[in-house]
Amino acid sequence: MARYNFGQGEYSYFAYPLPTLVSHLRTHLYTHLAPIANQMMDRLNRPQRYPSTLTAFQKECRRQGQTQPTPLLLRYHSGDFNCLHRDVYGPTLFPLQAMVMLSRKGQEFEGGEFVLVENRPRQQARVVAFNPDLGDLLIFPVHERPVQGARGYVRASMRHGVSPLKTGRRYALGVIFHDAK
């Protein structure tokens, strides 16, 4: 991460074919998240619609030249962190992604909270920190989300990251549904 000024820590993208467990999780989650993604697009007044299957969505990614898988394994040690960012890898993106915690908080690591920052029009940034434990699944926006405003929905810009790890080692699986160029 330090090489690209992303923070400190290590990450490794999986190659196709994905490990069976990662592939099944990605496919299963997508099926349930596609209707939510379509509802998000309605509320954001965006024409984009997502097909009901990951296979159909991946065809759209390939048409845009996005053929590289994006699920990844993240490893943090004491002092490591992940700067606020968005996982946007090309013109085609799915608006939600997931993170699965692979370590036990309080036993294998301390600190390293998962952080979401939301920027709404004409407002101060809002920060939410999560302290997930082994097996917890977080689903969060990739780039923006609809937020109810006084006159309908407004776009809230989103970024995510990981606060510095105080002690130990923290592992997480990142599940991104759109592929990269």
N, C-alpha and C positions, 0 to 999 in steps of 0.2 A: 504494500500500500504506500509506503514512504516514497518509493521511486516516482510515483505519479502525484504525490502530495494528497493522497486520499486519506491519510492517517498513518497509523502504525498497526501492523498485524499482517496476516497472510490470507490470501484467498486463492482458490483454484476452481476454475470452471470445469464442469464435466464435459466429456466429448460424447457425441452420438456413436453408438447407441448408449443412452443413459442407463445407469444401474436400474434394475427392475423396480426396486422400491421407490426410487426417485421418479421414474417414469409413471408408475401407477399413481403416486401421490399427485403429480402434476396434472395428469389426465383427469383424475377424480375431482380434484379441486376446481379445475377449469369448468367442468360440467356444471357445478353448483354456482360458480362465480359469474358465468356468462350472463345470466338474467340480471344479476345485480349491476354488472358493467353496462348492460343496455339501459337499465333504469338510470344510471349515472349520466349516460349520454343524453337521454331524454331531458333530464333536469338541467344539463349544461347547454341544452339547445344545440347539440352536435349531431350531425347526420350519421356518424359512425355507428355501425351495428356489428355485434360479434356473433359468429355462428355458434351453434350449440355444442360443437365438439372441438377439442384441441387440434385434431387432425385437420379439420377445415380451416381453422385459424392459422395453423402453420403453413398452409398453402398460400394464404395471403402474405405471410412473412416472406416466403420464398419468392413470390412475385415481385417483392421490393428488394430482392437480393439479400435478405436477412436469413442466413442459413446456419449460423453458429449457435449452438445451444447456450443458454444463459443460467441454468441452475448452477449453484456454486456452493462450495464448502468454505466457511470462514473460520479462521483460527486466531484467537487473541491470547496474549500472555500479559503478565503484570505490566501496566503502563500503556498497553496498546489501546487504540481507539479508532473509530471510523468517522471521518468528517461528514458533515451534512451533505447529502447528495440526492440525486434521482437516478434510477436505473433506466435510462432511455438510450436505446441502441440503434435507432433508425426511425424512419417515418411511421412504421407500423408498430403500435404498442398496445398492450392490454393494460387497462387502467388500475388493476390491482395486482399485488404480488403477496407472497407469503414468506414467513421465516419460521423455522422449527428449531427450538432450543435443544441442543444435544448434550448439555452439561447441567450438573446440579448446582443451583445457586446456594451459597452458604457452605457448601462442601467442597466443590471443585473450583469455585471462583467467588470473588466479591467485587461489587461495582459492575461496570460494563452494562449499564442500563440501555435499553433500546429507546431511542429518542425520536419523536415525531415533532416537526415544527410546521405549523400552519400559518400562512399569511393570507389574511382576508383583505379585500379592498378597503383602504382608508382606516385600517385598524392596526394596532400593535400585533406583533407575532405572538402566537399561542404555542406553548411547548407542553408536550405530554411525554412522560417517561414511564416505561414499562420495565418490570424486573422479572422477565419470564424464567420459568424453571424447566427442568428436564421434561421434554415431551410437549411443552406448550407450543401452540401454533398461533402466530399473529398474522392477520391479514390487514394490509394497509394500502393506501393509494400510492401509485407510482409517481404521479406528476401533479395531479389536482383532484379535487373532489367538490361536489355540490354542497353548499351550505345554505340553509334557509335564511333568507334576509327579510327585511321589511316589505320588499316588493317582489318577492319570489326568490328563486335560487340564485346565488352568486358563486363564482369560482374561487375556491381557496387553493392557493398554491401550496404544495407539500414537499418537504424534504425529510430524509431520515438519516440516522447515524447511530453510533454507539459511543457512550461516554467512556472515559478511561477506566480500564480494568484495575482494581486496587490490588488484588492478589489472585494467584492461580492461573488456570487456563479455561477459556470459554470457547466452545465450538457451536456453530449454528449452520443450518442448511438454508440457503436462500433459494426460493422457488419463484422464478420469473417466467412468465408465460410466452412473451414475445422473444423471438430469436434476434441475434445481432448480425450486423454486416461483417 
